[in-house]
Amino acid sequence: MAYPSPGAVPASPRSSNEGSDDEDDGEAMINVQRAELVRGHRPVVVSEVPVYVALEDRDGRRFEDKGSCKWVKYRWMRGPRIQPCFYHPHKMSTIRDVAKTWRHYCSRECFLRGWHTLPQHSWNPKPEENEAEDPIAQWTEVGNSRQYSPTQNDIERPLRLDIIPLTKSGKEAKGKMTITTGTVIPTPKEARMRQMISNGGTFNAEWLQKQFKVFNWNILADLYATENVYPYCEKWALSWNWRKHLIIKEVKSMGADIITLQEVQKDAFDEWFKPELAADGYDGLFQQKKRDPIFHRGKYTSEGCATFWRVSRFKRVEKAIFDYDRLSQQEVAHHVRDQKQEEKVNQRLSKGNIALAVILEDRHMKNRHGAGHQLCVVNTHILCDPAAADVKLWQSHLLIKSIQTTTRGNMPTLVCGDFNSTPDSAVYDYFRRGQVRENHEDLKKDPCGLIRQLTLQHNVALATAYETCTMKEASAIM
């Protein structure tokens, strides 16, 4: 026995409950042009099934419907139970052995493996004749809106979404389209709580009153969470509609006073992180990278850095944006006199990376004048290209200069971000020790000859959080 593959298909031209013979009601107000799952075929319990629906009105205008169009009807159906593969429980079976093992398998290879090697004590008993199932008849309506989040009752069952155009009088018209998903899987177990490392102090009320917690995380933008980059990961696990719930749960569980995130998409900030964290008492700012927006999921979007702070502890004083491309052009003009060489250097350095600096005032800790102590929180994402060590070091140099200009050396500073650098890199040496040794391997990769012209020294006293707490640096990526 083989099961049909998930996908979107138009319905037959006519059915008993579609359309109308009345001259005024027979024509649909809109046409369903396209309907598909946004990613993958495995719905997950509690996570909204991501679908894309494109409609066309009578004037020929095409648009994505997110559930607000009154001329279309949605109907979610739950299908018959389809057992998972015997060898791969996370995969939906497509084949059932109905002659020997009576087991379910996800592929021909698994079927042959079961047929030839599965011991008899692992076979399923042969069902009685009156237990035969009719999978076509076992579809039950479970929802009537565009959005649907599977429940426990949907596990191991496929879902089907019917998109039905309506006439002016609200009757069902011709042109229905359907989407069939893979079987629903249960919510995976959450990761165990991380073991937190603290730095000194006596854990009493007075000491705790002076402390604040900082949380930093590159959350991986949906733009980059593709099957090509992560072929070993199930499609449903890469879906933003799934990941965003786990991410916000992790962020909130930390109870941080300051949160710095990288690779946050503009739409994710506006529609998810800002309202979700505002409900927990946070305010926040977002700054996108200086790159052209990318067309993704039916719209143009971009990603960047987002910084949040607990309003009961801090209030925002001011912000600053460090645009590495603009700062590079200004500094390159002082070092390079040849116009062609200047264009070449700027082309190599212009990567669109930025840093977001926010100056916060502490509502708890006051100075002798009664005003709150101020703190500069910098959030950045250094270039990730492993073949561009010179660009990473250049951006680090610009970051330090910008911090010195912003704080004037008289303000505590937190430098958070994804530096895409290991403790043996020139970037780490520059941040941590204020200089880079002349024979460092990274300095040999300078195709434009620019790094050699820089004085790679600074007097900003920086310490890493990990080394401060453990007395030694981590061997993993910063």
Helices and strands as residue ranges (DSSP letters): E 7-10, E 30-37, E 51-57, E 62-64, E 72-78, E 95-96, E 104-105, H 108-117, G 120-122, G 129-131, E 140-143, G 152-154, E 158-165, E 177-183, H 205-210, E 214-218, H 235-238, H 240-254, E 258-265, H 266-268, I 269-273, H 274-278, E 282-288, E 294-296, E 299-301, E 303-310, E 314-323, H 324-335, H 339-349, E 354-366, E 372-381, H 389-407, E 413-418, H 426-433, G 441-444, G 451-453, H 465-470
